[in-house]
């Protein structure tokens, strides 16, 4: 470990220069300020709930905006509680009708759009915000969730806007009813027992004021105005984000522990009982995409918190199951838990080379999947902080089965080569395969220009070389890749997918036909799959729905529109002056529950 520490020390000066050159230097902090500083591993795209789809932007918007409901901080994962609502919704008509009542006296952050007046949150704001998700102008990735539950009249309004190029926000939609100033009702065509979970994610269904959107128009991504605990104070795109406490935030205190809360949650409830939230004055974030500079900046004390320890550097944090001597000496808190996510390869099912449903096309994707050396990824990329995925359904979500084994989880190059031979992908004299029609076979893979992606690319190249399949890498920044994938301008891409709620529908929606252009990045269209997905959405949890969830996983494995790679473990690190951190699954707005003790934080060197 002494050698490791010396190596780190030598790298700190270089890392500091690198960060300063990139405009990432952290501003001086006053001793009395409670400021949380940390680095994202991927840059944000913007801050409009209707438009953002990436994890990092959603982590920001979740702290700027409020949904009617939220997941409880001190309760078993996935427990719903009111946020801006006064109570959980009134449910009627066999899970078709949901009535929400808001608490009076909740206000938007001040903004010129309100012309100096204090703007109260009202029921019409949520109806307007849901309409925005249906407006094709905003290309909302969340639209698929609303489309499939069939809010009465909303799908027709969306389709008309697609035809005309204009969404009429003043048009009455029977399924979105403003009952009075503080009450609204959502009416669905079909039962949807889990519908309230959609309205529990502030990064998706946060309330937006119409006058703000009309003032800023296409620049709304740069002007987030919500009712959440923080507001945007400074933003230098892909370089620096600063949030500050919203001075007009409602009077809210640290939550009490709910039934089923574990010992740690009950201890937090006692520690912070009666404290007003948010407790932080400011949150400062800088994207640092390379693992080592991000790690060095943290160890050097430039950041208080590291969310998701770079897995290629895990040995610097863990020796077996114990923190390394360096972390122990710095008294760094280490929080390790399974991620409720899946890493995957997504193929474009509309692409003439990797797409399609004919036997030879399906065989190509299944062969590629069998040939990917996931075990090597777990060893060299994730340093054993991951395990092979059998399907896209994540641990901790409905229908996950730890005992399930599928072809998706196999690494079998011999069977992969046999499949390619059988379906006419022949090797030429140079060892490379051609397509059944004799044209060259090459797969273009979107990737990112960072060290972790380069290591991943090397594994994929070795895996595909062993199959005689050329692979070409197309590097771009993550937001650019996302845009290309959403527009169908790609062949294959590797990414991670995190669950936003405790149901598995999010993973299964990744190949649901109507979600093309949104969650359905692979652009799969299969009538049988869509029928079973729709049926599963209407059923309460139980044996019948569980059987449908299993069948949908079988479709995904058989047609191979994607390859589920791994489920990862997550290691978060925090200095001792970060108090109260306990990352709960599905909760993005955790900053409000965390405190900083400035007395423990060393003063920055002069």
VEXLUM-645996 format. One record per residue (C-alpha): residue in three letters; x, y, z. Coordinates in steps of 0.05 Angstrom, whole numbers, padded with zeros to 5 digits, always signed. Example, Ala and Ser with C-alpha at 12.3 -4.5 7.8 and 13.67 -1.06 7.14 Angstrom:
2
ALA+00246-00090+00156/SER+00273-00021+00143/
//
This chain:
606
UNK+00000+00000+00000/UNK+00059+00048+00014/UNK+00079+00043-00059/UNK+00007+00057-00080/UNK+00004+00118-00036/UNK+00069+00145-00064/UNK+00043+00134-00135/UNK-00021+00172-00118/UNK+00017+00229-00085/UNK+00060+00237-00148/UNK-00002+00240-00190/UNK-00038+00292-00149/UNK-00001+00352-00176/UNK-00011+00330-00248/UNK-00084+00316-00234/UNK-00094+00385-00204/UNK-00063+00418-00265/UNK-00106+00375-00311/UNK-00169+00394-00273/UNK-00152+00468-00273/UNK-00138+00467-00347/UNK-00206+00436-00359/UNK-00241+00490-00319/UNK-00259+00442-00263/UNK-00226+00475-00203/UNK-00271+00479-00143/UNK-00285+00549-00117/UNK-00261+00567-00046/UNK-00312+00550+00007/UNK-00328+00593+00068/UNK-00319+00557+00133/UNK-00393+00564+00151/UNK-00420+00539+00085/UNK-00449+00470+00079/UNK-00427+00451+00009/UNK-00427+00381-00021/UNK-00375+00375-00077/UNK-00369+00316-00123/UNK-00356+00295-00195/UNK-00402+00262-00245/UNK-00370+00208-00288/UNK-00410+00231-00349/UNK-00431+00301-00369/UNK-00503+00325-00363/UNK-00548+00342-00423/UNK-00595+00393-00391/UNK-00648+00404-00338/UNK-00718+00397-00368/UNK-00758+00338-00339/UNK-00795+00328-00404/UNK-00732+00322-00445/UNK-00676+00291-00404/UNK-00665+00217-00407/UNK-00595+00206-00379/UNK-00581+00187-00307/UNK-00537+00247-00291/UNK-00584+00301-00315/UNK-00641+00266-00279/UNK-00601+00267-00214/UNK-00600+00343-00222/UNK-00672+00354-00242/UNK-00696+00310-00185/UNK-00669+00363-00137/UNK-00699+00422-00175/UNK-00769+00396-00186/UNK-00823+00360-00146/UNK-00869+00303-00167/UNK-00934+00292-00128/UNK-00905+00230-00096/UNK-00836+00205-00078/UNK-00800+00144-00050/UNK-00793+00146+00026/UNK-00722+00157+00052/UNK-00732+00118+00116/UNK-00773+00058+00093/UNK-00764-00007+00054/UNK-00742+00007-00018/UNK-00799+00026-00064/UNK-00846+00052-00010/UNK-00887+00111-00036/UNK-00904+00172+00005/UNK-00934+00241-00011/UNK-00887+00296-00035/UNK-00926+00357-00058/UNK-00990+00316-00051/UNK-01026+00317+00016/UNK-01035+00241+00015/UNK-01028+00181-00031/UNK-01077+00185-00089/UNK-01149+00162-00085/UNK-01154+00100-00129/UNK-01220+00080-00161/UNK-01251+00041-00219/UNK-01205-00019-00214/UNK-01140+00021-00219/UNK-01165+00065-00275/UNK-01177+00130-00236/UNK-01125+00166-00192/UNK-01143+00231-00156/UNK-01086+00273-00128/UNK-01096+00329-00077/UNK-01038+00378-00069/UNK-01016+00415-00007/UNK-01030+00490-00010/UNK-00972+00538+00000/UNK-00919+00506-00044/UNK-00884+00556-00090/UNK-00839+00556-00151/UNK-00770+00587-00145/UNK-00769+00660-00165/UNK-00760+00674-00239/UNK-00771+00732-00286/UNK-00826+00692-00320/UNK-00869+00706-00259/UNK-00860+00782-00264/UNK-00843+00791-00190/UNK-00903+00753-00164/UNK-00897+00692-00120/UNK-00922+00633-00161/UNK-00959+00577-00124/UNK-00959+00505-00148/UNK-01030+00485-00169/UNK-01063+00423-00199/UNK-01062+00452-00269/UNK-00985+00452-00267/UNK-00983+00376-00263/UNK-01034+00369-00319/UNK-00993+00416-00362/UNK-00929+00379-00346/UNK-00959+00312-00366/UNK-00984+00344-00431/UNK-00912+00366-00445/UNK-00889+00294-00441/UNK-00941+00277-00495/UNK-00919+00336-00539/UNK-00873+00307-00594/UNK-00837+00374-00597/UNK-00799+00354-00533/UNK-00784+00282-00555/UNK-00794+00258-00484/UNK-00766+00189-00468/UNK-00820+00184-00415/UNK-00876+00186-00466/UNK-00874+00111-00474/UNK-00894+00101-00401/UNK-00956+00146-00409/UNK-00972+00119-00478/UNK-00977+00048-00453/UNK-01024+00064-00395/UNK-01071+00100-00443/UNK-01092+00163-00408/UNK-01160+00176-00438/UNK-01152+00223-00497/UNK-01077+00235-00488/UNK-01053+00186-00541/UNK-01101+00218-00592/UNK-01074+00287-00575/UNK-01003+00262-00584/UNK-01019+00229-00651/UNK-01053+00293-00676/UNK-00993+00334-00656/UNK-00948+00285-00695/UNK-00992+00297-00757/UNK-01000+00372-00750/UNK-00935+00392-00717/UNK-00973+00428-00661/UNK-00996+00405-00592/UNK-01057+00442-00567/UNK-01046+00453-00492/UNK-01115+00485-00485/UNK-01151+00424-00513/UNK-01191+00387-00460/UNK-01165+00317-00449/UNK-01216+00272-00413/UNK-01163+00233-00376/UNK-01128+00295-00348/UNK-01178+00332-00305/UNK-01166+00394-00263/UNK-01219+00387-00209/UNK-01202+00451-00171/UNK-01141+00492-00152/UNK-01108+00435-00114/UNK-01139+00371-00142/UNK-01128+00335-00208/UNK-01149+00267-00233/UNK-01117+00220-00283/UNK-01164+00171-00316/UNK-01138+00111-00356/UNK-01171+00067-00408/UNK-01143+00004-00376/UNK-01124-00017-00305/UNK-01053+00003-00285/UNK-01040-00017-00213/UNK-00970+00012-00212/UNK-00987+00079-00245/UNK-00972+00120-00182/UNK-00898+00101-00188/UNK-00894+00142-00252/UNK-00914+00203-00212/UNK-00861+00190-00159/UNK-00799+00209-00199/UNK-00787+00285-00197/UNK-00736+00279-00253/UNK-00792+00255-00298/UNK-00858+00283-00272/UNK-00833+00345-00236/UNK-00881+00404-00242/UNK-00863+00458-00292/UNK-00899+00524-00298/UNK-00928+00539-00366/UNK-00906+00612-00365/UNK-00833+00590-00355/UNK-00835+00543-00415/UNK-00868+00597-00458/UNK-00816+00648-00438/UNK-00755+00605-00452/UNK-00781+00560-00508/UNK-00727+00515-00537/UNK-00678+00541-00485/UNK-00719+00511-00428/UNK-00664+00459-00416/UNK-00621+00517-00392/UNK-00674+00549-00347/UNK-00701+00499-00297/UNK-00752+00530-00250/UNK-00784+00483-00201/UNK-00811+00477-00130/UNK-00754+00431-00107/UNK-00704+00442-00051/UNK-00651+00472-00097/UNK-00646+00519-00156/UNK-00593+00525-00210/UNK-00542+00578-00191/UNK-00488+00567-00244/UNK-00479+00522-00304/UNK-00420+00515-00351/UNK-00441+00459-00397/UNK-00402+00394-00388/UNK-00356+00430-00339/UNK-00390+00456-00276/UNK-00459+00454-00244/UNK-00475+00492-00180/UNK-00541+00485-00143/UNK-00560+00529-00084/UNK-00613+00522-00032/UNK-00681+00547-00056/UNK-00697+00604-00007/UNK-00771+00596-00020/UNK-00773+00521-00006/UNK-00829+00499+00038/UNK-00821+00483+00112/UNK-00802+00409+00112/UNK-00766+00370+00166/UNK-00725+00306+00164/UNK-00772+00246+00157/UNK-00790+00197+00212/UNK-00776+00123+00202/UNK-00834+00085+00172/UNK-00855+00013+00189/UNK-00804-00035+00163/UNK-00746+00014+00167/UNK-00680-00020+00183/UNK-00633-00004+00240/UNK-00591+00046+00200/UNK-00653+00083+00177/UNK-00680+00087+00248/UNK-00612+00113+00272/UNK-00615+00168+00219/UNK-00685+00187+00241/UNK-00660+00196+00312/UNK-00597+00234+00291/UNK-00633+00286+00248/UNK-00701+00288+00282/UNK-00734+00356+00273/UNK-00679+00384+00227/UNK-00704+00426+00170/UNK-00687+00400+00100/UNK-00649+00412+00057/UNK-00590+00416+00104/UNK-00539+00433+00050/UNK-00529+00505+00026/UNK-00500+00486-00041/UNK-00481+00427-00085/UNK-00423+00434-00134/UNK-00413+00383-00189/UNK-00360+00375-00243/UNK-00360+00320-00295/UNK-00293+00283-00297/UNK-00300+00225-00345/UNK-00232+00192-00335/UNK-00228+00147-00275/UNK-00159+00164-00248/UNK-00166+00240-00248/UNK-00234+00232-00214/UNK-00204+00186-00161/UNK-00142+00230-00150/UNK-00185+00292-00142/UNK-00226+00257-00089/UNK-00166+00230-00050/UNK-00136+00300-00053/UNK-00197+00327-00018/UNK-00223+00367-00076/UNK-00289+00330-00071/UNK-00326+00307-00010/UNK-00362+00249-00041/UNK-00350+00198-00096/UNK-00412+00166-00124/UNK-00396+00101-00158/UNK-00323+00087-00146/UNK-00288+00073-00213/UNK-00289-00002-00217/UNK-00223-00006-00253/UNK-00192+00025-00189/UNK-00230-00017-00139/UNK-00165-00046-00111/UNK-00148+00024-00086/UNK-00210+00024-00041/UNK-00219-00049-00022/UNK-00172-00104+00002/UNK-00218-00164+00002/UNK-00280-00140+00038/UNK-00244-00086+00079/UNK-00226-00014+00062/UNK-00153-00003+00045/UNK-00106+00028+00097/UNK-00108+00093+00058/UNK-00184+00099+00065/UNK-00180+00079+00138/UNK-00128+00132+00152/UNK-00171+00185+00118/UNK-00232+00158+00156/UNK-00269+00153+00090/UNK-00338+00120+00093/UNK-00346+00062+00044/UNK-00417+00043+00024/UNK-00423-00019-00020/UNK-00489-00046-00046/UNK-00516-00079-00109/UNK-00535-00030-00164/UNK-00607-00039-00188/UNK-00583-00035-00259/UNK-00558-00075-00319/UNK-00503-00062-00369/UNK-00522-00082-00439/UNK-00506-00081-00513/UNK-00564-00054-00553/UNK-00571-00071-00628/UNK-00610-00030-00678/UNK-00665-00078-00700/UNK-00679-00033-00760/UNK-00607-00036-00785/UNK-00598-00080-00848/UNK-00537-00115-00819/UNK-00550-00128-00744/UNK-00626-00119-00746/UNK-00684-00160-00772/UNK-00724-00221-00751/UNK-00705-00272-00804/UNK-00670-00334-00775/UNK-00602-00314-00803/UNK-00608-00244-00773/UNK-00629-00271-00705/UNK-00573-00322-00708/UNK-00522-00267-00720/UNK-00542-00229-00657/UNK-00546-00292-00615/UNK-00476-00313-00639/UNK-00447-00245-00623/UNK-00478-00249-00554/UNK-00450-00319-00542/UNK-00381-00294-00563/UNK-00377-00234-00515/UNK-00328-00250-00459/UNK-00368-00222-00400/UNK-00324-00259-00351/UNK-00264-00219-00375/UNK-00304-00155-00368/UNK-00319-00173-00296/UNK-00246-00187-00282/UNK-00212-00129-00318/UNK-00264-00075-00321/UNK-00306-00085-00258/UNK-00252-00118-00214/UNK-00303-00170-00192/UNK-00353-00117-00171/UNK-00405-00146-00218/UNK-00436-00212-00238/UNK-00464-00239-00304/UNK-00535-00219-00323/UNK-00582-00273-00348/UNK-00636-00223-00371/UNK-00648-00149-00371/UNK-00690-00152-00308/UNK-00649-00122-00251/UNK-00639-00148-00181/UNK-00687-00113-00134/UNK-00743-00107-00185/UNK-00806-00148-00194/UNK-00794-00215-00228/UNK-00719-00219-00217/UNK-00698-00292-00204/UNK-00628-00303-00178/UNK-00632-00377-00197/UNK-00652-00365-00269/UNK-00602-00386-00323/UNK-00610-00369-00397/UNK-00569-00369-00461/UNK-00558-00295-00449/UNK-00512-00312-00391/UNK-00469-00361-00431/UNK-00400-00348-00459/UNK-00391-00402-00513/UNK-00348-00381-00573/UNK-00352-00452-00603/UNK-00428-00450-00605/UNK-00425-00378-00632/UNK-00379-00399-00689/UNK-00423-00459-00705/UNK-00485-00414-00709/UNK-00450-00367-00757/UNK-00427-00425-00800/UNK-00496-00456-00801/UNK-00531-00392-00824/UNK-00483-00374-00880/UNK-00435-00324-00848/UNK-00374-00357-00880/UNK-00301-00343-00867/UNK-00260-00318-00925/UNK-00187-00334-00939/UNK-00168-00275-00895/UNK-00206-00305-00836/UNK-00261-00252-00835/UNK-00333-00271-00845/UNK-00381-00247-00899/UNK-00456-00240-00896/UNK-00500-00295-00928/UNK-00504-00252-00991/UNK-00428-00250-00996/UNK-00419-00178-00975/UNK-00368-00162-00920/UNK-00393-00168-00848/UNK-00372-00112-00801/UNK-00405-00086-00738/UNK-00400-00012-00720/UNK-00401-00001-00645/UNK-00414+00068-00614/UNK-00366+00080-00556/UNK-00340+00137-00512/UNK-00270+00167-00514/UNK-00250+00149-00442/UNK-00204+00098-00412/UNK-00258+00052-00386/UNK-00291+00049-00455/UNK-00224+00035-00488/UNK-00214-00025-00442/UNK-00284-00049-00458/UNK-00271-00039-00533/UNK-00209-00083-00528/UNK-00250-00140-00498/UNK-00303-00134-00552/UNK-00250-00133-00606/UNK-00218-00196-00580/UNK-00286-00229-00572/UNK-00308-00211-00643/UNK-00240-00228-00673/UNK-00249-00298-00646/UNK-00313-00303-00686/UNK-00282-00275-00749/UNK-00327-00213-00745/UNK-00297-00144-00757/UNK-00316-00092-00706/UNK-00307-00017-00718/UNK-00311+00033-00661/UNK-00344+00100-00668/UNK-00325+00144-00608/UNK-00367+00203-00586/UNK-00387+00236-00521/UNK-00443+00200-00484/UNK-00497+00253-00499/UNK-00480+00250-00573/UNK-00486+00174-00573/UNK-00552+00178-00538/UNK-00579+00226-00590/UNK-00557+00181-00647/UNK-00588+00120-00614/UNK-00654+00156-00602/UNK-00655+00174-00676/UNK-00638+00103-00698/UNK-00571+00125-00728/UNK-00528+00069-00701/UNK-00514-00006-00704/UNK-00494-00024-00633/UNK-00480+00012-00567/UNK-00459-00008-00497/UNK-00491+00028-00438/UNK-00519+00019-00368/UNK-00593+00021-00351/UNK-00616+00037-00280/UNK-00685+00022-00253/UNK-00725+00083-00232/UNK-00777+00043-00193/UNK-00784-00027-00163/UNK-00821-00056-00222/UNK-00788-00093-00280/UNK-00830-00058-00333/UNK-00774-00008-00345/UNK-00727-00064-00368/UNK-00781-00098-00408/UNK-00801-00032-00441/UNK-00732-00031-00474/UNK-00761-00075-00529/UNK-00834-00052-00528/UNK-00854-00029-00598/UNK-00892+00035-00581/UNK-00832+00060-00541/UNK-00787+00066-00604/UNK-00752+00133-00601/UNK-00754+00131-00526/UNK-00738+00073-00480/UNK-00740+00023-00537/UNK-00670+00040-00562/UNK-00664-00026-00600/UNK-00725-00007-00641/UNK-00755-00076-00635/UNK-00826-00088-00661/UNK-00857-00155-00645/UNK-00933-00161-00640/UNK-00932-00220-00591/UNK-00884-00184-00545/UNK-00924-00120-00546/UNK-00989-00158-00531/UNK-00959-00193-00471/UNK-00927-00129-00446/UNK-00993-00093-00448/UNK-01028-00150-00412/UNK-00975-00151-00357/UNK-00984-00076-00347/UNK-01058-00085-00329/UNK-01050-00141-00279/UNK-01035-00134-00205/UNK-00972-00169-00181/UNK-00984-00244-00174/UNK-00974-00311-00209/UNK-01007-00291-00275/UNK-00966-00228-00282/UNK-00902-00262-00260/UNK-00912-00314-00315/UNK-00918-00259-00367/UNK-00856-00224-00341/UNK-00818-00289-00349/UNK-00845-00298-00420/UNK-00824-00228-00439/UNK-00753-00243-00416/UNK-00754-00306-00459/UNK-00772-00264-00520/UNK-00714-00217-00506/UNK-00665-00275-00500/UNK-00692-00311-00562/UNK-00693-00252-00610/UNK-00631-00220-00579/UNK-00646-00147-00593/UNK-00599-00134-00535/UNK-00547-00170-00495/UNK-00552-00163-00419/UNK-00479-00162-00396/UNK-00474-00151-00321/UNK-00507-00129-00257/UNK-00458-00086-00218/UNK-00441-00071-00147/UNK-00437+00002-00128/UNK-00384+00031-00081/UNK-00395+00101-00057/UNK-00342+00138-00016/UNK-00352+00198+00030/UNK-00307+00237+00077/UNK-00326+00237+00150/UNK-00356+00307+00147/UNK-00410+00281+00099/UNK-00464+00260+00147/UNK-00528+00220+00137/UNK-00511+00190+00069/UNK-00545+00124+00057/UNK-00563+00116-00016/UNK-00632+00086-00024/UNK-00653+00051-00088/UNK-00698+00092-00134/UNK-00686+00157-00096/UNK-00652+00212-00137/UNK-00665+00272-00092/UNK-00623+00247-00033/UNK-00583+00312-00027/UNK-00639+00342+00016/UNK-00625+00290+00070/UNK-00549+00297+00074/UNK-00511+00345+00119/UNK-00440+00372+00120/UNK-00401+00387+00184/UNK-00356+00445+00164/UNK-00317+00439+00228/UNK-00290+00371+00206/UNK-00272+00392+00136/UNK-00199+00414+00129/UNK-00191+00485+00104/UNK-00165+00488+00032/UNK-00091+00505+00027/UNK-00077+00579+00015/
//
